[in-house]
Amino acid sequence: MTTPEAGRKSRRKGKRIENKVRKLHEGLGVKAELVPLSGAIKYRGNGADLDVYVRGPEAAPMIAEVKARANGEGFKTLEGWLKDFDLLFLVRDRAEPMVVLPWNTYAELIGRRA
């Protein structure tokens, strides 16, 4: 059972990580905004964590979800597959592929340098 303090601690950690990703974007010169009450309500029609303006500050943002795990559970396999490559494509039967990429590759793709 989760205690109220554990829930607050988890939310604080989530906000801290989301803010880190926002600041990383700002370091690239890309506007990014934390979504109020991310996930708790459907702000602007979505439950995202972050709005990222990779197409420019006046264009519609890309909506982003941010996940963090202290022990890397779920990430270690992805990191092992990605290893020394620029991109990792995850393809499930009859589904659209997903792409996993390192931060530096992402920065390059959106026309910035990390």
LINBELUR-V299122 format. One record per residue. N is the residue number from 1. RES is the residue in one letter. PSI is psi as a letter, one per 20 degrees, with the letter a starting at -180 (none if undefined). OMEGA is omega in whole degrees, -180 to 180 (none if undefined). NEAR is the number of other C-alpha atoms within 12 Angstrom. Layout:
N:RES:PSI:OMEGA:NEAR
N:RES:PSI:OMEGA:NEAR
This chain:
1:M:p:-178:6
2:T:p:178:9
3:T:q:177:9
4:P:h:179:10
5:E:h:179:11
6:A:h:178:12
7:G:g:178:13
8:R:g:-180:13
9:K:g:179:14
10:S:g:179:19
11:R:g:178:21
12:R:g:178:15
13:K:g:179:19
14:G:g:179:26
15:K:g:-180:27
16:R:g:-180:19
17:I:g:177:23
18:E:g:179:31
19:N:h:177:24
20:K:g:180:22
21:V:h:176:29
22:R:g:-179:29
23:K:h:176:21
24:L:g:177:24
25:H:g:179:30
26:E:h:176:22
27:G:h:176:16
28:L:i:-177:25
29:G:k:-179:22
30:V:p:178:29
31:K:p:176:26
32:A:p:-178:32
33:E:p:172:29
34:L:p:178:32
35:V:p:179:30
36:P:p:179:20
37:L:l:-174:20
38:S:p:179:27
39:G:h:-176:24
40:A:h:179:14
41:I:r:178:14
42:K:m:178:14
43:Y:p:-178:18
44:R:k:176:18
45:G:j:178:12
46:N:r:179:21
47:G:k:-176:21
48:A:r:177:27
49:D:h:-170:35
50:L:p:170:36
51:D:p:-176:34
52:V:p:-175:34
53:Y:m:-178:25
54:V:h:179:30
55:R:i:-178:20
56:G:q:-174:17
57:P:i:-179:17
58:E:i:-179:12
59:A:r:177:13
60:A:p:-179:15
61:P:q:167:23
62:M:p:-179:23
63:I:p:-172:25
64:A:q:172:24
65:E:p:-179:23
66:V:p:179:26
67:K:q:178:24
68:A:q:177:20
69:R:p:-179:14
70:A:g:-177:13
71:N:j:179:8
72:G:j:-179:13
73:E:p:-179:12
74:G:h:-179:14
75:F:h:-175:17
76:K:g:178:14
77:T:g:178:14
78:L:g:179:22
79:E:h:178:19
80:G:g:179:14
81:W:g:-178:18
82:L:g:176:20
83:K:d:-175:16
84:D:j:-176:13
85:F:r:179:16
86:D:h:-175:20
87:L:q:173:22
88:L:p:177:21
89:F:p:178:16
90:L:o:-174:17
91:V:o:176:12
92:R:q:179:10
93:D:p:176:8
94:R:k:178:6
95:A:q:178:8
96:E:p:179:10
97:P:q:172:13
98:M:q:-179:14
99:V:p:174:17
100:V:p:180:24
101:L:q:178:23
102:P:q:-178:20
103:W:g:-178:19
104:N:h:177:20
105:T:g:177:21
106:Y:g:180:21
107:A:g:179:22
108:E:g:-179:16
109:L:h:-180:18
110:I:j:174:21
111:G:k:179:17
112:R:r:176:20
113:R:p:179:18
114:A:none:none:20
